[in-house]
């Protein structure tokens, strides 16, 4: 059994999709977007291997990897000493 098209329903669908497409355009417009996260930059520094091992153990006990631990430490240092 074949279904017949109902032109009246198609018009309603086209109108609904145009409204939804307008809403989507508004939602994804540049002015409505959240600001993008700032990109990270690669930095290098030198420390003694024994001190790095101590820091890795400390970060591991906090559930952090090396890079996350360094970022956390720098943020905390900045909070503590940045207001002086």
Buried (B, 14 or more C-beta within 10 A) or exposed (E): EEEEEEEEEEEEEEEEEEEEEEEEEEEEEEEEEEEEEEEEEEEEEEEEEEEEEEBBEEBEEEEBEEEEBBEEBEEEEEEEEEEE
